[in-house]
Amino acid sequence: QVQLVESGGGLVQPGGSLRLSCAASGFTFSSYVMRWYRQAPGKERELVATITSADGSTNYADSVKGRFTISRDNAENTVYLQMNSLKPEDTAMYYCKADRYYRGSYYVYWGQGTQVTVSS
């Protein structure tokens, strides 16, 4: 049974930090690209950060570049999102996603999300 379980969200003041975790099970985690998305009320889901399976290279949305860091631990089947210098506009539900294109098929798994609220 495939599972992606996010944790680490919560309420934080502007300028604060949070570390999100996404624990994976039921699939070969190390073979999948891992991504963090977010969705604020009334807005479309936005890709925040990506980390590849092959060499662990990363990519970020311009809105979080320099503040957020994505990382993965293949031994623990977990991907992280370290979020620093948080702003009220970072308030959203954060989701992790695993995806892989393999032998002509595209495999995609989503977590249930964790809420991040940045407010004083």
C-alpha positions in Angstrom: 0.0 0.0 0.0 1.5 3.3 -1.1 1.6 6.1 1.5 3.0 9.6 1.6 2.5 11.1 5.1 3.4 14.8 5.6 4.1 16.3 9.0 5.7 19.3 10.6 3.2 22.0 9.7 1.8 24.5 12.1 1.4 28.1 13.1 4.6 30.2 13.0 5.3 33.9 13.2 6.7 35.8 10.2 10.4 35.3 10.0 10.2 32.0 11.6 11.1 28.5 10.4 9.4 25.1 10.0 10.7 21.8 8.7 8.2 19.6 6.9 8.7 15.9 6.5 7.1 13.4 4.1 7.5 9.8 4.9 7.0 7.4 2.0 6.2 3.7 2.0 4.9 1.1 -0.4 7.1 2.0 -3.4 10.8 2.3 -4.3 11.3 5.8 -2.9 14.9 6.2 -4.3 13.6 5.8 -7.9 11.1 8.7 -7.7 11.4 12.4 -8.1 10.0 14.1 -5.1 8.3 17.4 -5.0 6.6 19.8 -2.6 3.5 21.7 -3.7 1.3 24.2 -1.9 -2.2 25.5 -2.3 -3.6 28.5 -0.6 -7.4 29.1 -0.3 -8.8 30.2 -3.6 -5.5 29.7 -5.5 -4.2 27.0 -7.8 -1.8 24.4 -6.5 1.8 25.6 -6.9 5.0 23.7 -7.4 7.4 24.8 -4.6 10.5 22.5 -4.9 11.8 19.5 -6.6 14.5 17.0 -5.9 15.5 14.4 -8.4 16.1 10.7 -7.8 19.3 10.3 -9.8 21.7 12.9 -8.5 19.6 14.8 -5.9 19.6 18.0 -7.9 17.1 20.6 -6.8 14.9 23.3 -8.2 12.7 26.0 -6.6 9.9 28.4 -7.4 11.2 31.9 -7.5 9.0 32.8 -4.6 10.9 30.5 -2.2 14.4 30.5 -3.7 17.0 31.3 -1.0 14.5 30.6 1.8 13.4 27.0 1.3 15.6 23.9 1.0 14.4 20.5 -0.2 16.4 17.4 0.8 15.8 13.6 0.8 17.1 10.7 2.9 16.7 7.6 0.7 17.7 5.3 3.7 14.7 6.7 5.6 12.4 7.0 2.6 11.7 10.6 3.6 11.8 14.0 1.9 12.1 17.3 3.8 11.3 20.9 3.2 13.2 23.3 5.4 11.4 26.7 5.4 13.2 29.7 6.7 12.3 33.4 6.8 8.6 32.6 6.5 6.2 35.2 5.2 2.4 35.4 5.5 2.1 34.6 1.8 3.7 31.2 2.5 0.5 30.2 4.3 -1.0 27.2 2.5 -1.6 23.5 2.6 1.7 21.8 1.7 1.7 18.5 -0.2 4.4 16.1 -1.2 4.3 14.2 -4.4 6.3 11.3 -5.8 6.5 10.7 -9.5 8.3 8.5 -12.0 8.2 7.8 -15.7 9.1 4.1 -16.1 8.7 1.8 -19.1 6.1 3.9 -20.7 4.0 4.5 -17.6 3.8 7.5 -15.4 3.4 6.8 -11.7 2.2 9.6 -9.3 1.5 9.5 -5.6 0.3 12.4 -3.4 0.2 12.9 0.3 -2.7 14.3 2.3 -1.1 17.6 3.1 0.0 19.5 6.1 -1.2 23.1 7.0 1.3 25.9 7.3 0.1 29.2 8.7 2.4 32.2 9.0 0.8 34.9 11.1 1.6 37.2 14.0 
